[in-house]
């Protein structure tokens, strides 16, 4: 599950395990709607160094969902994209 953060470089205590701190990194996000599947690679995120929980900033989340909506409207069945803000 991916959570939203307010800022891209924000470091915080993990809300899930309560023990780890988040560190900046990159993740792969898979989004599905109906028969369409989108795979976004190299998405910037904060990742808990203890449990691996992933958090996205509000800006990254917005960009990701906007690109996904555009792909779904085009009728994409399967698409692999490198994330670029």
PyMOL commands that set and color helices and strands:
alter all, ss='L'
color gray80, all
select helices_A, chain A and resi 58-74
alter helices_A, ss='H'
color red, helices_A
select strands_A, chain A and resi 2-5+22-33+36-48+54-57+78-82
alter strands_A, ss='S'
color yellow, strands_A
deselect
rebuild
show_as cartoon
